[in-house]
Amino acid sequence: MGKPVVPLLPRPERRGLRAGLSMTLLLIARAGGWLRARRRCSVASMQRQRTWLITGTSSGFGRAMTEIVLSRGDRVAATVRETDAMDALKRTFGDALWVASLDVTDAGAVRRVVDEAFQELGRIDVVVSNAAYGLFGAAEEVSDDQIRRLIDTNLVGSIHVIRAALPHLRAQSGGRVVQVSSEGGQIAYPNFSLYHASKWGIEGFVESVARETAPLGIEFTIVEPGPAQTGFGAGLVVAPAMDAYEKTPSGEIRHAIASGSFGLKGDPHKVASAIVDSVDRTPAPRRLILGSDAFQRVRAALVERLAALDAQAEIARSTDLAP
């Protein structure tokens, strides 16, 4: 018995059938690609989700960073002096926000709170040391107590936070530490000598610790924002003025701040967003200058410093031991 004869479709209909099959296969392929892309996006989203520990979150950059990372779906362990400052965010974000009261000048409390945060939240990917304030006055205008309080908060307090986090970061084989400093960690204004001492000091500490911990997978970024509209001035501790400094650069900057003519070009939300986004960069940027004015001032200071260094090359070499 012979093979059944399959009637052929007319040529135009065959072309239509092939075109239909091709379109169906194309749609299937596209759907598969879309599903794969969606799965990749979902995985990437899960990978991007982080847990943060941020100090000084009641206002300023700390508050803005906390709001940004929570809105992105991350978790935050936030520390503040008064926990009720976080009540509104807690109502909005629930268990994604863990809050603890902390005075960073209390070394024992810092260790306890950092330990509790890691215990409660498990892995913490990013530690942001942000708690700080400003002290305004010429060097001989500020009091001994004001000096001690500022150094204990801005410098020693930041050191406490980083040291308390390091054992946990080592145990989890790495993490990121962000130290919020200032353009004042590389330049200096009159009347902010003690504030600058704290910022130059913490930057030196971070530079050293970053080298110690790099083989352990722990990376550091020093953030150096310029003046921004964060309410920093409202928390500024101001020493009584001395007449002797009235007609000096100290007096000029005092009048500029009092009159509101001291420029505050930085946008706190944009600064906070740039800090948060920097955590996605690998390797971690060692320094992050934020603000056009800050960039220009720090660059000018570095160029001037480098020129002064180059001018001393011969003197520097002349002090070596004889070969």
C-alpha positions in Angstrom: 0.0 0.0 0.0 1.4 3.3 -0.9 2.0 6.3 1.3 -0.9 8.6 1.8 -0.8 11.7 -0.3 -0.9 14.9 1.7 -2.4 17.6 -0.4 -0.3 20.7 -0.7 -1.7 24.1 0.3 -1.6 26.8 -2.3 1.6 28.7 -2.4 0.2 32.0 -0.8 -1.4 30.0 2.1 1.9 28.2 2.8 3.6 31.5 3.0 1.0 32.7 5.5 1.3 29.5 7.6 5.1 29.9 7.7 4.8 33.6 8.7 2.3 32.7 11.4 4.6 30.0 12.8 7.6 32.4 12.7 5.6 35.0 14.6 4.5 32.5 17.2 8.0 31.3 17.7 9.2 34.9 17.9 6.6 35.7 20.6 7.5 32.6 22.5 11.2 33.5 22.4 10.5 37.1 23.5 8.3 35.8 26.3 11.1 33.5 27.5 13.6 36.3 27.3 11.2 38.6 29.3 10.8 36.0 31.9 14.5 35.4 32.2 15.1 39.2 32.4 12.5 39.5 35.1 14.1 36.7 37.0 17.5 38.4 36.7 16.0 41.7 37.9 14.4 39.9 40.8 17.7 38.3 41.8 19.5 41.6 41.3 16.9 43.3 43.5 17.4 40.7 46.2 21.2 41.1 45.9 20.9 44.9 46.2 18.9 44.8 49.4 21.1 45.7 52.3 21.1 46.2 56.0 22.6 49.4 57.3 23.7 50.7 60.7 23.6 54.5 60.8 24.4 56.7 63.7 23.0 60.2 64.2 19.8 59.7 62.4 17.5 62.3 64.0 18.3 65.0 61.5 20.6 66.1 58.7 22.4 63.6 56.5 21.8 60.8 58.8 18.0 61.3 58.7 18.0 61.7 54.9 20.1 58.5 54.4 17.8 56.6 56.6 14.7 57.7 54.7 16.3 56.9 51.4 17.5 53.4 52.2 14.2 52.5 53.8 12.3 53.7 50.8 14.4 51.5 48.6 13.5 48.4 50.6 16.6 48.1 52.8 16.7 47.7 56.5 18.2 50.2 58.9 19.5 50.0 62.5 19.3 53.6 63.4 20.8 55.2 66.5 19.7 58.5 68.1 19.9 60.3 71.4 16.1 60.4 71.7 14.3 57.4 70.1 11.0 59.3 69.8 12.6 61.3 66.9 12.2 58.1 64.8 8.5 57.4 65.7 7.1 58.6 62.4 9.5 56.5 60.4 8.9 53.5 62.6 5.1 53.8 61.9 5.8 53.9 58.2 8.4 51.2 57.8 7.7 48.9 60.8 10.2 46.1 61.3 12.5 47.4 58.6 13.6 50.1 61.1 15.4 49.1 64.3 16.0 52.0 66.6 18.3 52.3 69.6 19.3 55.2 71.9 23.0 55.9 71.8 25.5 58.5 73.0 28.6 57.8 71.0 30.8 59.3 73.7 29.9 56.3 75.9 32.3 53.5 74.7 30.5 50.8 76.6 27.1 51.8 75.2 28.5 51.9 71.7 29.8 48.3 72.0 26.5 47.1 73.5 24.3 48.8 70.9 26.4 47.7 67.9 26.4 44.1 69.3 22.7 44.2 69.7 22.1 45.5 66.2 24.2 42.7 64.6 22.5 40.1 66.9 19.0 41.3 66.0 19.5 41.9 62.3 22.1 39.4 61.4 24.4 40.6 58.6 24.9 44.3 58.5 26.3 45.3 55.1 27.0 49.0 55.6 28.0 50.9 58.8 27.7 54.7 58.6 29.5 56.7 61.3 27.7 60.0 61.1 27.0 61.4 64.6 28.8 64.8 64.9 28.2 68.5 65.6 30.1 71.8 65.2 31.9 74.0 67.7 32.3 77.6 66.5 34.9 80.0 68.0 38.5 81.0 67.8 40.9 78.6 69.5 41.2 80.7 72.6 37.5 81.5 72.7 36.3 78.0 73.2 36.3 76.4 76.7 38.1 73.3 77.8 34.8 71.5 78.4 33.6 72.4 74.9 36.8 71.0 73.4 36.6 67.8 75.3 32.9 67.2 74.3 33.5 67.9 70.7 36.6 65.6 70.4 34.8 62.9 72.4 31.8 63.0 69.9 33.3 63.7 66.5 36.6 61.9 66.8 36.6 59.4 69.7 32.9 58.6 69.2 33.5 57.8 65.6 36.5 55.6 66.5 34.3 53.8 69.1 31.7 53.0 66.4 34.2 51.7 63.9 36.1 49.6 66.4 32.8 48.1 67.7 31.7 47.1 64.2 35.0 45.6 63.0 34.8 42.2 64.8 31.3 41.7 63.3 32.4 42.7 59.8 35.4 40.3 60.1 33.1 37.5 61.2 30.9 37.9 58.2 33.9 38.2 55.8 33.5 41.8 54.9 31.4 44.9 54.6 31.5 48.6 54.0 32.2 51.4 56.5 31.2 55.0 55.5 32.7 57.8 57.7 30.9 61.1 57.3 33.5 63.7 57.5 33.5 67.1 55.8 35.4 69.3 53.3 36.8 70.5 56.7 38.8 67.3 56.8 41.1 68.7 54.1 40.7 72.5 54.4 40.2 74.9 57.2 38.0 77.9 58.0 38.7 80.4 60.8 36.7 79.8 64.0 36.3 76.1 63.3 39.7 74.9 64.5 38.4 72.3 66.9 35.9 71.0 64.4 38.7 70.7 61.9 40.9 68.9 64.4 38.2 66.3 64.8 37.7 65.8 61.1 41.3 65.7 60.1 41.8 63.3 63.0 39.1 60.9 62.0 40.3 60.9 58.4 43.8 59.9 59.5 42.3 57.1 61.6 40.2 55.8 58.7 43.1 55.9 56.3 45.1 53.7 58.6 42.3 51.2 59.5 41.4 50.9 55.8 44.8 49.5 55.1 44.6 47.2 58.1 41.3 45.6 57.1 41.5 45.6 53.3 42.7 41.9 53.2 39.6 41.1 55.4 37.1 42.4 52.8 36.3 45.5 54.8 36.2 48.7 52.7 36.1 52.3 53.8 34.8 55.6 52.3 35.4 59.0 53.8 32.6 61.4 52.8 33.5 65.1 52.5 30.4 67.2 51.9 30.5 71.0 51.6 28.2 73.3 53.6 24.6 72.1 53.1 21.1 73.1 54.4 20.9 70.4 57.0 20.2 72.5 60.1 23.8 72.0 61.1 24.0 75.7 62.2 21.1 75.2 64.6 23.1 72.6 66.5 26.3 74.7 66.3 27.8 75.3 69.8 29.0 79.0 69.7 31.7 80.2 72.1 31.5 83.8 73.4 33.3 86.3 71.1 36.4 88.1 72.2 36.9 91.7 71.1 40.4 91.0 70.0 39.1 88.9 67.1 36.5 91.4 65.9 38.5 92.7 62.9 40.2 89.4 62.0 39.1 86.6 59.7 37.5 85.0 62.7 35.3 88.1 63.2 34.4 88.2 59.5 33.2 84.6 59.4 31.3 85.1 62.6 29.4 88.0 61.0 28.8 86.0 57.8 27.2 83.1 59.7 25.1 85.5 61.9 23.9 87.4 58.8 23.2 84.3 56.7 25.6 85.3 54.0 27.8 82.2 54.6 27.0 80.1 51.5 25.1 76.8 52.0 24.8 75.4 48.5 24.5 71.7 49.3 21.2 69.9 48.9 20.9 67.5 51.8 18.8 64.9 49.9 21.2 64.9 47.0 24.2 64.5 49.3 22.5 61.7 51.1 21.6 60.0 47.8 25.2 60.3 46.6 26.4 58.7 49.8 24.0 55.8 49.5 24.8 55.3 45.8 28.5 55.2 46.6 28.0 51.8 48.3 27.3 50.3 44.9 30.7 51.3 43.6 33.5 48.6 43.7 36.1 49.1 44.9 34.9 51.6 47.5 36.0 55.2 46.8 38.4 56.2 49.5 37.1 59.7 49.5 33.9 61.2 48.2 33.8 65.0 47.8 30.2 66.4 47.5 29.3 69.9 46.5 30.7 72.1 43.7 32.2 74.6 46.2 33.7 71.8 48.3 35.3 70.3 45.1 36.9 73.6 44.2 38.1 74.5 47.6 39.6 71.1 48.3 41.2 70.9 44.9 42.8 74.4 45.3 44.1 73.4 48.8 45.6 70.2 47.4 47.3 72.0 44.5 48.7 74.6 46.8 49.9 71.9 49.2 51.5 69.9 46.4 53.3 73.0 45.1 54.7 73.7 48.6 55.8 70.1 48.9 57.6 70.1 45.6 59.4 73.3 46.6 60.9 71.5 49.6 62.2 68.5 47.7 65.9 69.5 47.9 65.6 70.3 51.7 63.8 66.9 52.3 66.5 64.9 50.5 69.4 66.8 52.3 68.4 65.3 55.6 68.9 61.7 54.7 71.8 59.7 56.2 74.9 59.7 54.0 75.0 56.7 51.7 
